[in-house]
Amino acid sequence: MRRFNGKLAEVSWADGARRVARWLNPLVASPAAPLETVAALNGLGPSLMPRTSALAGTAMGLSTLGARVCALAAEQLTRAVAPDDAAFGRRLVARAVIGATGAALAGLPQRDGQRLWVASLRSAGWLLAAGAAGGAVHDLGRRVQEVYPASRAIRPVAVSSALTGGLLWWGTRRLRAREAAVAHWPVPQTTTVPSTVASFLAVTSVATGLSRGFLYTRGALESYFGPEPSKRVVARLVNAGLWTAGASALYNAGVAWVGRANEKVEPAYATPPGTALVSGSPPSLLPFTDLGMQGRRHVTDVVTPTLIHEVMGEEPAAHPIRVYVGFNSEPLYSSGRAELALAELERTGAFDRSHLLLICPTGTGWVDPTLVEAAEFLTRGDLATCSIQYGRSPSFVSIQKLALGRHQFRLLLWGVKQRLAERPPERRPRVLIFGESLGAWASSDVVMFQGVGGLDHYGIDRALWVGLPWLAKWSRSGMIRGSSTLVPAGTVGVFDCHQQLADLDDEQRARLRVTILSHDNDPIAVLGSDLLVERPWWLADGQRGRGVPQQMHWRPLVTFVQTAVDAANAMVCVPGEFGSFGHDYRADMVRFVQHAYQLRPSSEEQISRVERALRSLDLERARRIDAAHPHAAPLPPVRRAADQDAPDGVPLRARRTRGAQWLAGRRHAPA
């Protein structure tokens, strides 16, 4: 009996070892395994941004999942011609025919300006051929195992271990080559093979679990509704609806949870500034509590005349004005917020300034402080800025708020134009607009159907858009490249760095109405659906810009995944260390503000002093944000003794504000 039990345990161990070996074997695990392996290794290749281990594993996992879908499509075609029980030769012939068809489509010539559907056919052919080739490798591997079966588990375990070890070695080489090819952030970001593999397994396991759960519920509903074809269709529709509703509810709950950061009260930004020239002050129409976290930072950090005098070495023209309407400001509809902004501009005397800068913030409501402070210094304080918040979450989850941001900004522009029309021309300020990232998208969409003529329609003198996403209609319509009839020659310029703008002569710079600052290696500025199926111009030989690795090559699906993952790591900000890299534009801001808006000339020494002051202010701001109590960080300029022209307001005592007041009203409304 003991001998029998021992033999049974040995057989069970051998079967388990064979199953593990088959799962680890990159050739015979499944028909999709060869293509998945290639995609995973390609996901580790050079791209625009450095990565952490978590991001590297995510890129591997998403590339693998994309390859799995393509391989399964090729497998479905193969099974339609040669079922699983068909002869080995018949399956190979079927795969050869499918692969040849894919290769023929992949051979379609690539030309500039080609329609996207042609590129889609070419990429689909490439993926089909790759899927068929991977399936053939799988069939050959399984055939070898059938012809030369292993009586023990040692051989399959040894083969799988050798192949897996080789892949790990190759992956390590890919990671090291990537680190050498891609520039780095000031913050160290290490990538190790074990952590990368762990992230990869987490991503693929979650996706596999969700897909199996979807199939399980679909099968359960089909059994419940019955076997008739019409009932199966109904069951599948119900299943898809339930999963869609669940995903939507989970997404909205996550966005709402992230958006709660807008109500956070930071100790160093809990007291309303005393000056009446900013929103949230005691005389303001907008309560300090309604401005949100980003709004409270924005109005508190206003540059003062004393600081302008210290930095510029000149007498300031005025105290800068900052108007900010928070997401929770009542009334909560877009026209109400725009009217509040216009009323606040009138209260502060903003229309009497020489420059009126209208800013569309990012998804969180963040307004680039480097931009605003640079403009306040360079105008010697003769500037009023105005922003209206339209979202509370990071830009990548605030895209659904884009229409609201566009609508609010359009109403603000039109309202400003109407109020300035009542003034004589000599008393009207120059209207300038600015947007960064999602803010650039929303503000540029206001004039997406009018082009440069839209600036005249709304009374805008000049526009500066920074990090404009490729998904913006202004980008996709070709207006940023001057290839649209709505863009007269020389009125729009796209620049990677200030030197390109400085190389223009005075006449060319004066002709510019729209200046777009877009780094060559900013993944947000180049991420579009066309990357899935078509090689972009910025990866063509001889056209690669600053920071685009020469070792980076375009591959269907994989390059899109790489760029999307890079977008998550495109802005690693170190306080006081300004960079001109990825989605960090702080180092470029001062000189672009000076020339894009054609401001009053400043000497090179003054420009250098402004840049040093901005770095110092950035460090102080970071200390205030991290401070555990108000006295643990330096005071903002507006609260320093020389600039305290009025007493501060009443500090906020709570750790969080109440959020949108209409929600509280509905909760306490009588039944």
Secondary structure, DSSP 8 states (H G I E B T S, - for coil): -HHHHHHHHHHHHHHHHHHHHHHH-TTTS-TTHHHHHHHHHHHTS--SS---HHHHHHHHHHHHHHHHHHHHHHHHHHHHHS-TTS-HHHHHHHHHHHHHHHHHHHTS---TT--HHHHHHHHHHHHHHHHHHHHHHHHHHHHHHHHS--SSSHHHHHHHHHHHHHHHHHHHHHHHHHHHHS---SS-----HHHHHHHHHHHHHHHHHHHHHHHHHHHHHHHHH-SSHHHHHHHHHHHHHHHHHHHHHHHHHHHHHHHGGGGB--GGG-S--S-TTBTTSTT-SS-GGGGHHHHHHHHHT---HHHHHHHHSS--SS--EEEEE-TT-SS-SHHHHHHHHHHHHHHHTGGGSSEEEEEE--TT----HHHHHHHHHHTTT-EEEEEE---SS-GGG-GGGHHHHHHHHHHHHHHHHHHHHTS-GGG--EEEEEEETHHHHHHHHTTTTTTTHHHHHTT--EEEEES--TTSHHHHTTGGGT-STTS-TTSEEEESSHHHHHTS-HHHHHH-SEEEE--TT-HHHH--GGGGTS--GGGSTT---TT--TT----TTHHHHHHHHHHTTS---BTTB---BTTB-GGGHHHHHHHHTT-S---HHHHHHHHHHHHHHHHHHHHHHH-SSGGGS---GGGSGGG--S-------SSB----HHHHHHHTS--
